[in-house]
Amino acid sequence: MFKFFLSFKDKALNTYIGNVCIDNPVGLAAGYDKDCVYIKPLSNIGFGYIIGGTVLLKPQPGNPKPRIARNPETLSMINSLGFPSMGLNEVENNLRNITDINIPIFASISGLSIEDFLECFKRLQPITSGIELNISSPNTSGIRIFQEANNLENLLSTLQEVKTKPVFLKIPMYFDENERRAVMTMVDLCVKYSVDGVTASNTWPREDPRLAVGRGGLSGKPLFQHTLRIVKDIREHSGEKFIINACGGIFTGEDALDALAAGANTVQIYTGFIYEGPSVVRNINKKLAESTKRPNT
């Protein structure tokens, strides 16, 4: 019954993410179900795909609390979670025990070394539809070493040797020309090492005294125009075959249409899902379906 009321299906929304067929282009972004505990109920809401994680090799508690704050007046949140994780063993077990799931599940992974990434990659790739590499969380400083070109190249070249399913790189937001060039270098390395695309983008680093560590990553509506800008830049830089998953500030069907028009293949939601509730997925998909049936003018 739950699935009947929330799901919305229309063949016009069918598309691909890599070589994986999805019913619609609306995905659940990484971070909502970090340990893949709630995949089954989430799969009944109507998402085209789900990103579980971010998964780490070993368990860790994350940053001290308080580590989440809401900003209802701007439809945003800021978090300094710092990758709380049950660890790879628990998450792998959770994924293996999921049955009767009819949508693709991807796993977001991260680590402080190539060896960490590789172990998570090799164990989760066979039991998921693909992998998203998180090198851009603003709350875990060690992973940002992989934003440096040499380190990223070493990581991607290592993973290419064992890659059999779609892989996406979650990139940081950028706000000046130096940061833009750095991200385009990441895109070029993705193309070079057969990474299928990017998720654009992670949260926006901001100071906030409400958080125990004093800073975190901003998500939600204030990011939306930056999401569109970055998606357009990457599409112009990478060409048509490269996959772009737009992530940041998407709340409505109109937002999703704008992101797809900017060059995205799919959209991912997180903060919009928290503020608007499960019906947001159905509402977005209905709007997307309506747009495919409008007569040409």
C-alpha positions as protocol buffer text, in pm:
chain_id: "A"
residue {
  index: 1
  type: MET
  ca { x: 0 y: 0 z: 0 }
}
residue {
  index: 2
  type: PHE
  ca { x: 282 y: 241 z: 94 }
}
residue {
  index: 3
  type: LYS
  ca { x: 450 y: 177 z: -239 }
}
residue {
  index: 4
  type: PHE
  ca { x: 122 y: 221 z: -431 }
}
residue {
  index: 5
  type: PHE
  ca { x: 61 y: 573 z: -295 }
}
residue {
  index: 6
  type: LEU
  ca { x: 418 y: 703 z: -326 }
}
residue {
  index: 7
  type: SER
  ca { x: 549 y: 547 z: -645 }
}
residue {
  index: 8
  type: PHE
  ca { x: 496 y: 705 z: -985 }
}
residue {
  index: 9
  type: LYS
  ca { x: 585 y: 516 z: -1299 }
}
residue {
  index: 10
  type: ASP
  ca { x: 594 y: 638 z: -1657 }
}
residue {
  index: 11
  type: LYS
  ca { x: 796 y: 471 z: -1931 }
}
residue {
  index: 12
  type: ALA
  ca { x: 889 y: 815 z: -2060 }
}
residue {
  index: 13
  type: LEU
  ca { x: 1113 y: 852 z: -1752 }
}
residue {
  index: 14
  type: ASN
  ca { x: 1313 y: 535 z: -1815 }
}
residue {
  index: 15
  type: THR
  ca { x: 1681 y: 610 z: -1868 }
}
residue {
  index: 16
  type: TYR
  ca { x: 2030 y: 478 z: -1798 }
}
residue {
  index: 17
  type: ILE
  ca { x: 2299 y: 554 z: -1547 }
}
residue {
  index: 18
  type: GLY
  ca { x: 2606 y: 403 z: -1705 }
}
residue {
  index: 19
  type: ASN
  ca { x: 2481 y: 72 z: -1842 }
}
residue {
  index: 20
  type: VAL
  ca { x: 2223 y: 37 z: -1565 }
}
residue {
  index: 21
  type: CYS
  ca { x: 1858 y: 91 z: -1656 }
}
residue {
  index: 22
  type: ILE
  ca { x: 1659 y: 303 z: -1409 }
}
residue {
  index: 23
  type: ASP
  ca { x: 1285 y: 371 z: -1401 }
}
residue {
  index: 24
  type: ASN
  ca { x: 1336 y: 744 z: -1353 }
}
residue {
  index: 25
  type: PRO
  ca { x: 1624 y: 990 z: -1311 }
}
residue {
  index: 26
  type: VAL
  ca { x: 1562 y: 1077 z: -943 }
}
residue {
  index: 27
  type: GLY
  ca { x: 1814 y: 924 z: -705 }
}
residue {
  index: 28
  type: LEU
  ca { x: 1859 y: 935 z: -329 }
}
residue {
  index: 29
  type: ALA
  ca { x: 2196 y: 1094 z: -256 }
}
residue {
  index: 30
  type: ALA
  ca { x: 2460 y: 934 z: -38 }
}
residue {
  index: 31
  type: GLY
  ca { x: 2448 y: 1014 z: 331 }
}
residue {
  index: 32
  type: TYR
  ca { x: 2085 y: 939 z: 411 }
}
residue {
  index: 33
  type: ASP
  ca { x: 2130 y: 566 z: 471 }
}
residue {
  index: 34
  type: LYS
  ca { x: 2496 y: 549 z: 565 }
}
residue {
  index: 35
  type: ASP
  ca { x: 2500 y: 183 z: 664 }
}
residue {
  index: 36
  type: CYS
  ca { x: 2243 y: 51 z: 414 }
}
residue {
  index: 37
  type: VAL
  ca { x: 2000 y: -36 z: 692 }
}
residue {
  index: 38
  type: TYR
  ca { x: 1686 y: 115 z: 536 }
}
residue {
  index: 39
  type: ILE
  ca { x: 1737 y: 30 z: 169 }
}
residue {
  index: 40
  type: LYS
  ca { x: 1424 y: -185 z: 143 }
}
residue {
  index: 41
  type: PRO
  ca { x: 1169 y: 72 z: 269 }
}
residue {
  index: 42
  type: LEU
  ca { x: 1347 y: 349 z: 77 }
}
residue {
  index: 43
  type: SER
  ca { x: 1316 y: 143 z: -240 }
}
residue {
  index: 44
  type: ASN
  ca { x: 935 y: 165 z: -214 }
}
residue {
  index: 45
  type: ILE
  ca { x: 923 y: 544 z: -230 }
}
residue {
  index: 46
  type: GLY
  ca { x: 976 y: 576 z: -605 }
}
residue {
  index: 47
  type: PHE
  ca { x: 1342 y: 661 z: -647 }
}
residue {
  index: 48
  type: GLY
  ca { x: 1506 y: 555 z: -972 }
}
residue {
  index: 49
  type: TYR
  ca { x: 1815 y: 454 z: -776 }
}
residue {
  index: 50
  type: ILE
  ca { x: 1963 y: 482 z: -428 }
}
residue {
  index: 51
  type: ILE
  ca { x: 2317 y: 564 z: -317 }
}
residue {
  index: 52
  type: GLY
  ca { x: 2391 y: 391 z: 15 }
}
residue {
  index: 53
  type: GLY
  ca { x: 2679 y: 499 z: 236 }
}
residue {
  index: 54
  type: THR
  ca { x: 2928 y: 658 z: 255 }
}
residue {
  index: 55
  type: VAL
  ca { x: 3096 y: 330 z: 358 }
}
residue {
  index: 56
  type: LEU
  ca { x: 3437 y: 313 z: 526 }
}
residue {
  index: 57
  type: LEU
  ca { x: 3665 y: 15 z: 572 }
}
residue {
  index: 58
  type: LYS
  ca { x: 3656 y: 27 z: 952 }
}
residue {
  index: 59
  type: PRO
  ca { x: 3387 y: 145 z: 1196 }
}
residue {
  index: 60
  type: GLN
  ca { x: 3415 y: 499 z: 1324 }
}
residue {
  index: 61
  type: PRO
  ca { x: 3190 y: 726 z: 1533 }
}
residue {
  index: 62
  type: GLY
  ca { x: 3223 y: 1042 z: 1324 }
}
residue {
  index: 63
  type: ASN
  ca { x: 3256 y: 1391 z: 1469 }
}
residue {
  index: 64
  type: PRO
  ca { x: 3127 y: 1493 z: 1814 }
}
residue {
  index: 65
  type: LYS
  ca { x: 2770 y: 1616 z: 1858 }
}
residue {
  index: 66
  type: PRO
  ca { x: 2596 y: 1849 z: 1792 }
}
residue {
  index: 67
  type: ARG
  ca { x: 2677 y: 1783 z: 1428 }
}
residue {
  index: 68
  type: ILE
  ca { x: 2356 y: 1871 z: 1239 }
}
residue {
  index: 69
  type: ALA
  ca { x: 2167 y: 2202 z: 1230 }
}
residue {
  index: 70
  type: ARG
  ca { x: 1865 y: 2302 z: 1023 }
}
residue {
  index: 71
  type: ASN
  ca { x: 1798 y: 2640 z: 863 }
}
residue {
  index: 72
  type: PRO
  ca { x: 1424 y: 2626 z: 780 }
}
residue {
  index: 73
  type: GLU
  ca { x: 1416 y: 2986 z: 660 }
}
residue {
  index: 74
  type: THR
  ca { x: 1648 y: 2897 z: 370 }
}
residue {
  index: 75
  type: LEU
  ca { x: 1547 y: 2530 z: 329 }
}
residue {
  index: 76
  type: SER
  ca { x: 1900 y: 2422 z: 411 }
}
residue {
  index: 77
  type: MET
  ca { x: 2099 y: 2217 z: 659 }
}
residue {
  index: 78
  type: ILE
  ca { x: 2458 y: 2210 z: 773 }
}
residue {
  index: 79
  type: ASN
  ca { x: 2628 y: 1896 z: 897 }
}
residue {
  index: 80
  type: SER
  ca { x: 2963 y: 1796 z: 1036 }
}
residue {
  index: 81
  type: LEU
  ca { x: 2887 y: 1425 z: 1064 }
}
residue {
  index: 82
  type: GLY
  ca { x: 3236 y: 1316 z: 963 }
}
residue {
  index: 83
  type: PHE
  ca { x: 3143 y: 973 z: 821 }
}
residue {
  index: 84
  type: PRO
  ca { x: 2992 y: 783 z: 1115 }
}
residue {
  index: 85
  type: SER
  ca { x: 3002 y: 425 z: 988 }
}
residue {
  index: 86
  type: MET
  ca { x: 2947 y: 69 z: 1104 }
}
residue {
  index: 87
  type: GLY
  ca { x: 3233 y: -26 z: 874 }
}
residue {
  index: 88
  type: LEU
  ca { x: 3259 y: -238 z: 562 }
}
residue {
  index: 89
  type: ASN
  ca { x: 3188 y: -576 z: 723 }
}
residue {
  index: 90
  type: GLU
  ca { x: 2851 y: -465 z: 863 }
}
residue {
  index: 91
  type: VAL
  ca { x: 2744 y: -279 z: 550 }
}
residue {
  index: 92
  type: GLU
  ca { x: 2842 y: -569 z: 324 }
}
residue {
  index: 93
  type: ASN
  ca { x: 2633 y: -799 z: 542 }
}
residue {
  index: 94
  type: ASN
  ca { x: 2339 y: -557 z: 532 }
}
residue {
  index: 95
  type: LEU
  ca { x: 2351 y: -542 z: 152 }
}
residue {
  index: 96
  type: ARG
  ca { x: 2377 y: -919 z: 114 }
}
residue {
  index: 97
  type: ASN
  ca { x: 2066 y: -965 z: 329 }
}
residue {
  index: 98
  type: ILE
  ca { x: 1846 y: -736 z: 119 }
}
residue {
  index: 99
  type: THR
  ca { x: 1590 y: -924 z: -90 }
}
residue {
  index: 100
  type: ASP
  ca { x: 1315 y: -831 z: -336 }
}
residue {
  index: 101
  type: ILE
  ca { x: 1464 y: -498 z: -437 }
}
residue {
  index: 102
  type: ASN
  ca { x: 1376 y: -393 z: -787 }
}
residue {
  index: 103
  type: ILE
  ca { x: 1575 y: -69 z: -821 }
}
residue {
  index: 104
  type: PRO
  ca { x: 1951 y: -23 z: -858 }
}
residue {
  index: 105
  type: ILE
  ca { x: 2152 y: 29 z: -539 }
}
residue {
  index: 106
  type: PHE
  ca { x: 2489 y: 201 z: -561 }
}
residue {
  index: 107
  type: ALA
  ca { x: 2742 y: 229 z: -279 }
}
residue {
  index: 108
  type: SER
  ca { x: 2931 y: 545 z: -187 }
}
residue {
  index: 109
  type: ILE
  ca { x: 3276 y: 461 z: -51 }
}
residue {
  index: 110
  type: SER
  ca { x: 3565 y: 658 z: 91 }
}
residue {
  index: 111
  type: GLY
  ca { x: 3895 y: 612 z: 268 }
}
residue {
  index: 112
  type: LEU
  ca { x: 4221 y: 768 z: 373 }
}
residue {
  index: 113
  type: SER
  ca { x: 4431 y: 549 z: 144 }
}
residue {
  index: 114
  type: ILE
  ca { x: 4410 y: 375 z: -190 }
}
residue {
  index: 115
  type: GLU
  ca { x: 4410 y: 45 z: -2 }
}
residue {
  index: 116
  type: ASP
  ca { x: 4098 y: 150 z: 192 }
}
residue {
  index: 117
  type: PHE
  ca { x: 3916 y: 246 z: -128 }
}
residue {
  index: 118
  type: LEU
  ca { x: 4026 y: -69 z: -307 }
}
residue {
  index: 119
  type: GLU
  ca { x: 3905 y: -305 z: -35 }
}
residue {
  index: 120
  type: CYS
  ca { x: 3564 y: -138 z: -17 }
}
residue {
  index: 121
  type: PHE
  ca { x: 3545 y: -131 z: -396 }
}
residue {
  index: 122
  type: LYS
  ca { x: 3629 y: -498 z: -445 }
}
residue {
  index: 123
  type: ARG
  ca { x: 3381 y: -618 z: -184 }
}
residue {
  index: 124
  type: LEU
  ca { x: 3087 y: -391 z: -264 }
}
residue {
  index: 125
  type: GLN
  ca { x: 3105 y: -379 z: -643 }
}
residue {
  index: 126
  type: PRO
  ca { x: 2981 y: -741 z: -687 }
}
residue {
  index: 127
  type: ILE
  ca { x: 2670 y: -684 z: -471 }
}
residue {
  index: 128
  type: THR
  ca { x: 2567 y: -338 z: -599 }
}
residue {
  index: 129
  type: SER
  ca { x: 2488 y: -177 z: -933 }
}
residue {
  index: 130
  type: GLY
  ca { x: 2796 y: 43 z: -911 }
}
residue {
  index: 131
  type: ILE
  ca { x: 3014 y: 264 z: -694 }
}
residue {
  index: 132
  type: GLU
  ca { x: 3033 y: 635 z: -612 }
}
residue {
  index: 133
  type: LEU
  ca { x: 3373 y: 756 z: -488 }
}
residue {
  index: 134
  type: ASN
  ca { x: 3351 y: 1024 z: -220 }
}
residue {
  index: 135
  type: ILE
  ca { x: 3667 y: 1236 z: -216 }
}
residue {
  index: 136
  type: SER
  ca { x: 3492 y: 1564 z: -143 }
}
residue {
  index: 137
  type: SER
  ca { x: 3322 y: 1561 z: 198 }
}
residue {
  index: 138
  type: PRO
  ca { x: 3421 y: 1886 z: 374 }
}
residue {
  index: 139
  type: ASN
  ca { x: 3393 y: 1713 z: 713 }
}
residue {
  index: 140
  type: THR
  ca { x: 3675 y: 1459 z: 677 }
}
residue {
  index: 141
  type: SER
  ca { x: 3997 y: 1635 z: 586 }
}
residue {
  index: 142
  type: GLY
  ca { x: 4206 y: 1326 z: 511 }
}
residue {
  index: 143
  type: ILE
  ca { x: 4005 y: 1220 z: 208 }
}
residue {
  index: 144
  type: ARG
  ca { x: 4071 y: 1550 z: 33 }
}
residue {
  index: 145
  type: ILE
  ca { x: 4422 y: 1437 z: -55 }
}
residue {
  index: 146
  type: PHE
  ca { x: 4251 y: 1261 z: -346 }
}
residue {
  index: 147
  type: GLN
  ca { x: 4145 y: 1595 z: -490 }
}
residue {
  index: 148
  type: GLU
  ca { x: 4513 y: 1644 z: -580 }
}
residue {
  index: 149
  type: ALA
  ca { x: 4569 y: 1533 z: -937 }
}
residue {
  index: 150
  type: ASN
  ca { x: 4853 y: 1287 z: -874 }
}
residue {
  index: 151
  type: ASN
  ca { x: 4676 y: 1117 z: -587 }
}
residue {
  index: 152
  type: LEU
  ca { x: 4348 y: 1097 z: -777 }
}
residue {
  index: 153
  type: GLU
  ca { x: 4522 y: 955 z: -1082 }
}
residue {
  index: 154
  type: ASN
  ca { x: 4683 y: 684 z: -871 }
}
residue {
  index: 155
  type: LEU
  ca { x: 4346 y: 598 z: -715 }
}
residue {
  index: 156
  type: LEU
  ca { x: 4153 y: 586 z: -1043 }
}
residue {
  index: 157
  type: SER
  ca { x: 4419 y: 390 z: -1226 }
}
residue {
  index: 158
  type: THR
  ca { x: 4418 y: 131 z: -945 }
}
residue {
  index: 159
  type: LEU
  ca { x: 4039 y: 98 z: -946 }
}
residue {
  index: 160
  type: GLN
  ca { x: 4024 y: 78 z: -1326 }
}
residue {
  index: 161
  type: GLU
  ca { x: 4200 y: -258 z: -1310 }
}
residue {
  index: 162
  type: VAL
  ca { x: 3910 y: -413 z: -1114 }
}
residue {
  index: 163
  type: LYS
  ca { x: 3619 y: -204 z: -1245 }
}
residue {
  index: 164
  type: THR
  ca { x: 3329 y: -402 z: -1394 }
}
residue {
  index: 165
  type: LYS
  ca { x: 3033 y: -173 z: -1317 }
}
residue {
  index: 166
  type: PRO
  ca { x: 2957 y: 200 z: -1340 }
}
residue {
  index: 167
  type: VAL
  ca { x: 3170 y: 429 z: -1123 }
}
residue {
  index: 168
  type: PHE
  ca { x: 3106 y: 794 z: -1039 }
}
residue {
  index: 169
  type: LEU
  ca { x: 3323 y: 1050 z: -865 }
}
residue {
  index: 170
  type: LYS
  ca { x: 3156 y: 1290 z: -622 }
}
residue {
  index: 171
  type: ILE
  ca { x: 3328 y: 1624 z: -673 }
}
residue {
  index: 172
  type: PRO
  ca { x: 3355 y: 1935 z: -454 }
}
residue {
  index: 173
  type: MET
  ca { x: 3173 y: 2257 z: -531 }
}
residue {
  index: 174
  type: TYR
  ca { x: 3387 y: 2536 z: -674 }
}
residue {
  index: 175
  type: PHE
  ca { x: 3363 y: 2913 z: -660 }
}
residue {
  index: 176
  type: ASP
  ca { x: 3668 y: 3057 z: -836 }
}
residue {
  index: 177
  type: GLU
  ca { x: 3877 y: 2988 z: -1143 }
}
residue {
  index: 178
  type: ASN
  ca { x: 4149 y: 2793 z: -964 }
}
residue {
  index: 179
  type: GLU
  ca { x: 3890 y: 2563 z: -805 }
}
residue {
  index: 180
  type: ARG
  ca { x: 3714 y: 2526 z: -1141 }
}
residue {
  index: 181
  type: ARG
  ca { x: 4035 y: 2420 z: -1313 }
}
residue {
  index: 182
  type: ALA
  ca { x: 4104 y: 2167 z: -1037 }
}
residue {
  index: 183
  type: VAL
  ca { x: 3760 y: 2009 z: -1084 }
}
residue {
  index: 184
  type: MET
  ca { x: 3800 y: 1997 z: -1462 }
}
residue {
  index: 185
  type: THR
  ca { x: 4129 y: 1814 z: -1408 }
}
residue {
  index: 186
  type: MET
  ca { x: 3931 y: 1561 z: -1200 }
}
residue {
  index: 187
  type: VAL
  ca { x: 3684 y: 1527 z: -1487 }
}
residue {
  index: 188
  type: ASP
  ca { x: 3968 y: 1472 z: -1735 }
}
residue {
  index: 189
  type: LEU
  ca { x: 4114 y: 1199 z: -1512 }
}
residue {
  index: 190
  type: CYS
  ca { x: 3772 y: 1035 z: -1490 }
}
residue {
  index: 191
  type: VAL
  ca { x: 3757 y: 1017 z: -1868 }
}
residue {
  index: 192
  type: LYS
  ca { x: 4114 y: 889 z: -1889 }
}
residue {
  index: 193
  type: TYR
  ca { x: 4053 y: 605 z: -1642 }
}
residue {
  index: 194
  type: SER
  ca { x: 3705 y: 497 z: -1756 }
}
residue {
  index: 195
  type: VAL
  ca { x: 3510 y: 652 z: -1471 }
}
residue {
  index: 196
  type: ASP
  ca { x: 3157 y: 686 z: -1608 }
}
residue {
  index: 197
  type: GLY
  ca { x: 3077 y: 1027 z: -1467 }
}
residue {
  index: 198
  type: VAL
  ca { x: 3056 y: 1259 z: -1167 }
}
residue {
  index: 199
  type: THR
  ca { x: 2808 y: 1358 z: -902 }
}
residue {
  index: 200
  type: ALA
  ca { x: 2807 y: 1737 z: -889 }
}
residue {
  index: 201
  type: SER
  ca { x: 2847 y: 1823 z: -613 }
}
residue {
  index: 202
  type: ASN
  ca { x: 2913 y: 1770 z: -244 }
}
residue {
  index: 203
  type: THR
  ca { x: 2817 y: 2015 z: 31 }
}
residue {
  index: 204
  type: TRP
  ca { x: 2948 y: 2370 z: 66 }
}
residue {
  index: 205
  type: PRO
  ca { x: 3204 y: 2418 z: 348 }
}
residue {
  index: 206
  type: ARG
  ca { x: 3082 y: 2682 z: 596 }
}
residue {
  index: 207
  type: GLU
  ca { x: 3154 y: 2799 z: 949 }
}
residue {
  index: 208
  type: ASP
  ca { x: 2873 y: 2745 z: 1203 }
}
residue {
  index: 209
  type: PRO
  ca { x: 2905 y: 2783 z: 1581 }
}
residue {
  index: 210
  type: ARG
  ca { x: 2607 y: 2552 z: 1640 }
}
residue {
  index: 211
  type: LEU
  ca { x: 2825 y: 2256 z: 1546 }
}
residue {
  index: 212
  type: ALA
  ca { x: 3068 y: 2108 z: 1797 }
}
residue {
  index: 213
  type: VAL
  ca { x: 3358 y: 2133 z: 1551 }
}
residue {
  index: 214
  type: GLY
  ca { x: 3258 y: 2483 z: 1441 }
}
residue {
  index: 215
  type: ARG
  ca { x: 3215 y: 2414 z: 1070 }
}
residue {
  index: 216
  type: GLY
  ca { x: 3041 y: 2176 z: 836 }
}
residue {
  index: 217
  type: GLY
  ca { x: 2892 y: 2126 z: 492 }
}
residue {
  index: 218
  type: LEU
  ca { x: 2589 y: 2328 z: 383 }
}
residue {
  index: 219
  type: SER
  ca { x: 2321 y: 2150 z: 177 }
}
residue {
  index: 220
  type: GLY
  ca { x: 1983 y: 2252 z: 42 }
}
residue {
  index: 221
  type: LYS
  ca { x: 1826 y: 2534 z: -157 }
}
residue {
  index: 222
  type: PRO
  ca { x: 2115 y: 2787 z: -142 }
}
residue {
  index: 223
  type: LEU
  ca { x: 2327 y: 2544 z: -347 }
}
residue {
  index: 224
  type: PHE
  ca { x: 2088 y: 2511 z: -640 }
}
residue {
  index: 225
  type: GLN
  ca { x: 2217 y: 2788 z: -867 }
}
residue {
  index: 226
  type: HIS
  ca { x: 2573 y: 2667 z: -805 }
}
residue {
  index: 227
  type: THR
  ca { x: 2462 y: 2315 z: -901 }
}
residue {
  index: 228
  type: LEU
  ca { x: 2328 y: 2442 z: -1233 }
}
residue {
  index: 229
  type: ARG
  ca { x: 2645 y: 2641 z: -1299 }
}
residue {
  index: 230
  type: ILE
  ca { x: 2873 y: 2347 z: -1228 }
}
residue {
  index: 231
  type: VAL
  ca { x: 2663 y: 2100 z: -1429 }
}
residue {
  index: 232
  type: LYS
  ca { x: 2674 y: 2335 z: -1731 }
}
residue {
  index: 233
  type: ASP
  ca { x: 3051 y: 2378 z: -1698 }
}
residue {
  index: 234
  type: ILE
  ca { x: 3116 y: 2006 z: -1679 }
}
residue {
  index: 235
  type: ARG
  ca { x: 2884 y: 1925 z: -1968 }
}
residue {
  index: 236
  type: GLU
  ca { x: 3058 y: 2181 z: -2190 }
}
residue {
  index: 237
  type: HIS
  ca { x: 3398 y: 2048 z: -2085 }
}
residue {
  index: 238
  type: SER
  ca { x: 3329 y: 1674 z: -2102 }
}
residue {
  index: 239
  type: GLY
  ca { x: 3099 y: 1632 z: -2401 }
}
residue {
  index: 240
  type: GLU
  ca { x: 2775 y: 1438 z: -2428 }
}
residue {
  index: 241
  type: LYS
  ca { x: 2876 y: 1084 z: -2329 }
}
residue {
  index: 242
  type: PHE
  ca { x: 2999 y: 1169 z: -1978 }
}
residue {
  index: 243
  type: ILE
  ca { x: 2736 y: 1114 z: -1707 }
}
residue {
  index: 244
  type: ILE
  ca { x: 2649 y: 1394 z: -1465 }
}
residue {
  index: 245
  type: ASN
  ca { x: 2435 y: 1339 z: -1157 }
}
residue {
  index: 246
  type: ALA
  ca { x: 2317 y: 1679 z: -1034 }
}
residue {
  index: 247
  type: CYS
  ca { x: 2313 y: 1705 z: -656 }
}
residue {
  index: 248
  type: GLY
  ca { x: 2249 y: 2015 z: -447 }
}
residue {
  index: 249
  type: GLY
  ca { x: 1933 y: 2212 z: -379 }
}
residue {
  index: 250
  type: ILE
  ca { x: 1684 y: 2009 z: -583 }
}
residue {
  index: 251
  type: PHE
  ca { x: 1337 y: 2027 z: -424 }
}
residue {
  index: 252
  type: THR
  ca { x: 1083 y: 2039 z: -706 }
}
residue {
  index: 253
  type: GLY
  ca { x: 1006 y: 1909 z: -1051 }
}
residue {
  index: 254
  type: GLU
  ca { x: 1100 y: 2249 z: -1191 }
}
residue {
  index: 255
  type: ASP
  ca { x: 1440 y: 2222 z: -1019 }
}
residue {
  index: 256
  type: ALA
  ca { x: 1492 y: 1878 z: -1172 }
}
residue {
  index: 257
  type: LEU
  ca { x: 1392 y: 2003 z: -1518 }
}
residue {
  index: 258
  type: ASP
  ca { x: 1640 y: 2290 z: -1488 }
}
residue {
  index: 259
  type: ALA
  ca { x: 1917 y: 2052 z: -1385 }
}
residue {
  index: 260
  type: LEU
  ca { x: 1845 y: 1815 z: -1673 }
}
residue {
  index: 261
  type: ALA
  ca { x: 1831 y: 2110 z: -1914 }
}
residue {
  index: 262
  type: ALA
  ca { x: 2170 y: 2224 z: -1783 }
}
residue {
  index: 263
  type: GLY
  ca { x: 2317 y: 1890 z: -1887 }
}
residue {
  index: 264
  type: ALA
  ca { x: 2253 y: 1646 z: -1604 }
}
residue {
  index: 265
  type: ASN
  ca { x: 2156 y: 1286 z: -1676 }
}
residue {
  index: 266
  type: THR
  ca { x: 2001 y: 1232 z: -1333 }
}
residue {
  index: 267
  type: VAL
  ca { x: 1933 y: 1429 z: -1016 }
}
residue {
  index: 268
  type: GLN
  ca { x: 1998 y: 1329 z: -657 }
}
residue {
  index: 269
  type: ILE
  ca { x: 1805 y: 1462 z: -358 }
}
residue {
  index: 270
  type: TYR
  ca { x: 1878 y: 1464 z: 14 }
}
residue {
  index: 271
  type: THR
  ca { x: 1783 y: 1786 z: 192 }
}
residue {
  index: 272
  type: GLY
  ca { x: 1473 y: 1821 z: -27 }
}
residue {
  index: 273
  type: PHE
  ca { x: 1370 y: 1473 z: 84 }
}
residue {
  index: 274
  type: ILE
  ca { x: 1414 y: 1570 z: 450 }
}
residue {
  index: 275
  type: TYR
  ca { x: 1214 y: 1894 z: 425 }
}
residue {
  index: 276
  type: GLU
  ca { x: 943 y: 1783 z: 181 }
}
residue {
  index: 277
  type: GLY
  ca { x: 902 y: 1419 z: 285 }
}
residue {
  index: 278
  type: PRO
  ca { x: 864 y: 1105 z: 72 }
}
residue {
  index: 279
  type: SER
  ca { x: 604 y: 1261 z: -162 }
}
residue {
  index: 280
  type: VAL
  ca { x: 875 y: 1484 z: -309 }
}
residue {
  index: 281
  type: VAL
  ca { x: 996 y: 1192 z: -524 }
}
residue {
  index: 282
  type: ARG
  ca { x: 651 y: 1134 z: -675 }
}
residue {
  index: 283
  type: ASN
  ca { x: 598 y: 1507 z: -729 }
}
residue {
  index: 284
  type: ILE
  ca { x: 928 y: 1546 z: -912 }
}
residue {
  index: 285
  type: ASN
  ca { x: 864 y: 1244 z: -1132 }
}
residue {
  index: 286
  type: LYS
  ca { x: 510 y: 1358 z: -1218 }
}
residue {
  index: 287
  type: LYS
  ca { x: 646 y: 1695 z: -1328 }
}
residue {
  index: 288
  type: LEU
  ca { x: 917 y: 1530 z: -1537 }
}
residue {
  index: 289
  type: ALA
  ca { x: 661 y: 1302 z: -1701 }
}
residue {
  index: 290
  type: GLU
  ca { x: 430 y: 1595 z: -1777 }
}
residue {
  index: 291
  type: SER
  ca { x: 715 y: 1777 z: -1947 }
}
residue {
  index: 292
  type: THR
  ca { x: 768 y: 1488 z: -2188 }
}
residue {
  index: 293
  type: LYS
  ca { x: 407 y: 1507 z: -2304 }
}
residue {
  index: 294
  type: ARG
  ca { x: 389 y: 1878 z: -2383 }
}
residue {
  index: 295
  type: PRO
  ca { x: 334 y: 1951 z: -2752 }
}
residue {
  index: 296
  type: ASN
  ca { x: 613 y: 2131 z: -2932 }
}
residue {
  index: 297
  type: THR
  ca { x: 549 y: 2502 z: -2966 }
}
